[in-house]
């Protein structure tokens, strides 16, 4: 006893949790009692509602069937061939008698449409002949022998030819034929055609109505009665069940057609009744389900409810003890899961793990949020790449699908009617590469696109695309030339921004004219690119605009031709590429193309290759020298040799094809990332820049940046800085070299840049880091704990 008292005194939390859980038994008991008292009434209402819903579904199905038959009959009256034949048989000409089959075909069509509902369909215009889906019958023989109604003799049908209303539903009747006997409800439709009154009768099978009602009953023991709107009895579910007298009693008790919730006594048995009235024909449908069926289901559910309450009570008591001992385990498990590394791995070595579980959970949630931000960034990158590819396709004259056009307009925020393109080319000089630290150069290159967009966004809606290294295309959305003047002001402001850095770079900006619609984008782009290609020597900062008529001549370079070249490039088919290029050039020459047309065609094919390498991340510098690239893409038509450019085009395509073949075997499973990191680790003390790394990897600058960012979550410039600072920390720890010498050894040649980078990565200066290391060493030597 003392042991238990000591245990509970020490584990007060156990007692509290136990009482908390046991207190749950009180609401369970109260809820169970309350539910038991109200359950029967609620379940009875739901029970009758379910019966009513099923009966309403049956009534709607029957109404639809009858309405379909009636509409088909009305349609038959509107048939021109039928109208011509709707007259007494004696009035038929010999030719009309041969066409009676058209009337019979109309009846057969109605019979086939209403096959599941209708027993027979016939029509008569006189007292001589009756037309049925099976053929033409004698009037007297039909109603007295072939299709005899027990309740309606021949004279009845003769009278209906003169006094039948337009639509009438007769009382049910037994009908006899030489082959069967069954109950039907005749549905009459009459009309005057060519001065003759025609009567069409559709015999609706009561068996079909019973099947419809039986197929939709909620419970197998449910019985039903159907009466007309004026109280005439139509049918019951079986012959032994009460008929219209019972229906009248139900109406009297209910007061109006509605679902009943009270049990009704019929011949000593209790029933739950539901009444539904047809919206079209006014028929009343009565569904009567034995109260025993309800009691059986209700009793089973009540017993189940009591059992659940008992089980919940036992489980609550058991769980009260179990959760008291194990309540810590879920918290611990959550913290472990949230603090696992990516892909379920254990936390990285050296990672600080809080001792408090709630702090660990908070740390794990922060990690999930960080993963979510990385995913969102990847998604944005993928969306941007898709837009870039679509825009490049449009600029090269390709046709965009409606979805691509809609995406282009929505994502870029375009809402105006006109479009114009301008190209911005940055050419960095030798002083830029010799006087600016490599990581700073990378940062400048990465900010160019944002700088262009930030400068021009106040003047118009635009989208900036980097079509090649240091060359950008701006697609601006304008309404008129007045707005275009504003864009020109923004471009001048952009050029003026870089004028202060003339020793490092030059900027050349060319603009095309304003055109309406998306189709105007490639035209304006062509004009801007023509200006760029014709640039020879010019000032460092220049803005040109195409004001002359469109000078581009048709070089017969179709989208299908470009698509063929792109497919061959994807396959790396060097022979196919060479053959396709020669074929296009020969075609241009055979058509009498001028030298300018030939140069234009070569430029188009060259830019197709350029677009392909931009999409696939292949560096052009790995295929052509800088001079060859200059001659192929930026040439002076009057001085260029078409044959030399033709050979350069072959070299470009051949190099791309070889690279594609190599890439199929290289850089798989993260090998490219590993190669980049290894190169940086080995050459951190050299002048590193993206162009150099991309050339070594034989891919484009854009591709290097994207792959590194996706795989590591950081920019390549940050990784270079981390490697260099890590090496600098080793030198600070194990050498007495001055700060400037250490900066030189790790590849940072500017002391100020080294100090700024070190503090950004470590949070303190190199001198402070060295002092902290020395202080730690002194405390350790003196045996003083941290």
C-alpha positions, 0 to 999 in steps of 0.5 A: 500500500505504501508503495502504491501511495508513493507511486501515485504521489510521485506520479501526479501526472498519471492520476490527473491524466487518468481522471481526465480520461475517465471523465470522458465516460460521463459525456458518453453516458449522457450522450448515449441516453439522449441519443437513445431517447431521440433516435427512434423519432429521428430514424423513423423520419429518415426511414419514411424520407428514404421510402418517399425519395425512392417512390418519387424516383419511381414516379419520375421514371414512370412520368418520363416514360409516359411523356416520352410515349406521348411526345413520340405520338405528337411527333408522329402527327407532325410527320408529313408522310403520316399527315398525307396518309391519315385519312379513311382507308376507302379514300386511298388511291392505289399509289397511297395504298402502296405507301401505307408502310410509311405510317406503319414504320412510324408506329414501329419507331414509337414502339421501339422507343417505348418498348419497355413501357408500351405493350402495343401502339395502334391508330385508326381514322375510320371504322374500317381499318386499324394500323398497328406496328405489326400491320393493317388490321380490320377494325372489327377483327382487331377489337374483338379478336386480335387485341380485345379489351375486356373493359372496352368493346368495339362500340367504345372505340367507335365513339372515341373516334368522334368524342375523344379529347386530345389526351386521355388516360383510360382506366386499366383493362385486361387485354387479350390477344391470341398469344397472351393476356395482360393488364394495360392502361390505354393512353389516347391521343387524338387530332384532326388531320386533313379534316379527319379525326385520328386516334392513336392509342398506346397501351401502357403495360401495368407489369412494366410499371410494377417492375419500375416500382419494385426496382426502386423500393428501399425495402423488399417488404414495401407494398405500393398502390397507384391511383389516378388523380381523381381516385381511380385505382390503377394497380397494386403491388400484388392482387392480395394487397388492399386497393383504392379504398386503402389509398382513400383511407391513407389520404383521409388520415394524412390530410394532404399528399405528404410523407407520413411519420405515424404508423397506419393500421391496415387489416390489423397490420401496422405500416409506415406510409409515404405518398407521392403525386405525379407532377405531369399526370397527377397519379398518386403513388402510395408506398406502405412498408411494414412497421416490423421492418422499421422495428427490426432495423431500429432495434439492430441499430439501438443494440449496436449503439448500446454496444458501442457505448459499452465498448467505448467505456471499456476502451476509455478505461483501458486507454486511460492507463495505456496513454498515461504510460505511453503519452510521451512516445508519440511526442518523441516519435513526432520529434524524431520524424520532423528532425530526420534528414532529407529522404528519411536519413538521420540528422547530419553529423554535428547538427545541434539537437535540442534536448526538449522534445517540443523544441525539436518539434519546432525545429522539425517544423522549421525544416519542413517550411524550409523544404516547402520554400525550396519546392516553391522556388523549384516550381517557379524555376520550372514555370519560368523555363517553360515560359522561356521555351514557349517564348523562344519558340514564338520568337523563332516563328513557331506556332503556339497552341491556344493553351500556350498563348493563354499561359503566355498572356496570363503569366506575363500579365499582358493585357494590351494590344501591341507588342515590341521587342528590344535586345540588350547586349552586354559586352564585358571588357578585359578590365572587368575580368581582371579588376573584379573578384570572381564571386562579385562577377557572378553576382553581377551577371545574376542580377542583370535580368532583374536590373533590366526588369526593375528599370523598365517595369514602370514604363510598360508590362514586359517580360525579360528573357536571357536568350544567350550569355549576357544578351537579353530580349525584352518583350513589352506590351504597349497600346501605341507609339506614345507608350513606346517613347516611354520605353525608349526613355527607360532604355536610355536610363538603363544605358545611362546606369552602365555608362559610369562603368564604361571601363568594364562593359559596353551596352548595345540596345536595339528595338523593333517596331510595335505590332499588334497581337502575339504574331507581331512579337517575332517580327519585332524581334527579327528587326531588333536582331537584324540591327544587332547583327549589322552592328560593327563599330559603335559607341559603348552605349547605344540605343537603335530603333528599327524605323524602316520597313521590314527588310527581312526577306523570306528565306523559305525557312518553315517551322516544319524545317526548324522542327526537323532540325530540333528533332535531329539535334535531340537524337544527336544525328550528325549525318542527318543534320548535315544533310538537312542543312545542305538541303535547305541551303540548296533549295534557297540557291535553286530558287534564285535566292540572293546573298542576303537571303542566304545569310538570313537562312543561315542566321535562322538555322544558327539561332535554331541551334542557339535556342536548342543549346539554351534549352538543353544547357549546352555551351556554345563555347565548347563548339565554336571559338569566340571569333567563329561565334561572332562571325556566325551570329553577329556578322556584316552581310556585305563583308561575310562569306556565305560559304564560310558561314555555312561551314561554321553552321555545320561545325555548330550542329556537329558539335551540338550533336557530339555533345548530346551523345556524350551527355547521354553517358555523362552526368547521370545520378548527380555526376554533374553536381559532383564534377562541379563541386570537385572542380571548385574544391580543387581550384578554389584559389584560382580566378573562378567564374561561371563561364569558366566552370561551364566551359570545363563542364561542357554545358551552359552557364544557365544550366550550371546555375540551375542544376547547382541550385536545384541539387544543393539549395544554394547559389554556386557563388555562395558555395565558392565563398564557403569553400574559400572561407573554410580553407581560410579558417584552416590557415587562420587556425594552423598558421600565422600568415597575415590576413592579406596573405590568407586572402590571396591563398584562398583566391580572394585578391581584394582584402576588403572583399575577403573581410566582407565575405568572411563576416557574411559566412561566419558572422565575425571578422577573421581577426575575431575568429583567430582571437576566439581560437586562441582563447579556446586553446588557452582555456583548454591548456589551463583546464578551464571548462567552456 
